[in-house]
Amino acid sequence: MSAAAEATVLITHDVGLHARPSVKFTKLAKTFAADVEIALAANGPWFDAKSIVKVMAAKAPKGTVLHIRASGSGADDAVRALIELVQRDFDEDAGHVRSA
């Protein structure tokens, strides 16, 4: 039996879904057996959330509503975890730029 889940989340991270956030997003997506996809619109196009190249190519800026869907084993957990990561600003401190 195949499970499916879908949800949306607002990207509030200053740089959006770019370099570091994309790496964190794809690394987390890869920890789930489910097929995971993202889109910038409900009707797509959909991108493989486990592909760093495809996630970065989506060029999702701050303020974008990100659509996430998953199918297969652990679909609900995958979508939930990815939504939470985006809501936590990809676990980055907004005030932290970078060390010299």
N, C-alpha and C positions, 0 to 999 in steps of 0.2 A: 504494500500500500504506500502511495506517495503522498506526502504532506506538502502543502503550499502555504506561503504567507506573503503578505505585502503590506507596506506601510510607507509613510512619508515623514520627512524631517526637514526643518529649516536649517540651512548652513549658516552659522553665525560666526565662524572662524574668520579672522580678518583677511586671510589670503584664500579663503575658500578651500575647495578640494584640489590643492596643488601639492607640489613635491612631498614634504614631510607628512602632511595629512593623508595623502594618497597612499604612501607607503604603509602607514599604520592601518589604513582602511583595508587595503588588499591583504596585508599579513593576517589581520583578524578574519577576513572572509575565508582565507585559505584554511583556517583551523576547523571549518565545518565541512561535513560531507555533502551538504546540500549544494545545488547549483545556485549561485547568487548573481543577480544582475542589478544594475542601477540605470536610471534614466532621469533626464531633466524635465520630462513631460510624461503625463500618465499614459499617453499613447506611443511613447518611445521617441527615438530609437533606444533600444536597450543595449547596455554594454556589460561584458563579463567583469564582475566585481573582483575577480581573482587575478586579473591582468593589470599590472601597474601601468602599462602603456595605454590600455583602453580607458582606465579610470582617469589618468592624467589628460588624455585626449578629450574627455568630456568637458574639461575647462569649466567646472562649476564654481562660479564666484560666490562671495558672501551674499546672502539674501536669496539664494536659489533654494527652491523646494526640491529636495532630492527624493526620488522614488526608488524604493528598494524592494525587490521581490526575490523569493527563494523557493525552490522546490526540491523535494526529496527529504532524506533523513535529516532531522534537525533544522528544518526550514524555519520554524517559529523561533528557535533559539538564535539562529543566525541573524534574522531580521532584528530581533530584540537587541542583540549585542551591538550590531552596527548602528542602530538608532541611538543607543546609549553612548557610543563612542562619539558620534557627531554632536550629540547634546552636551558632551563634556569638552567640546572644542578640541577633540582628538588628543586629550590629556596634555595639552600644552598650556603653559601659563601665558595668558594674553599680555601681561606686562613684560615678559622676558623676551628680549630681542635675540641676543646670543652673546656668548662669552668671547672675550678678545683673545 
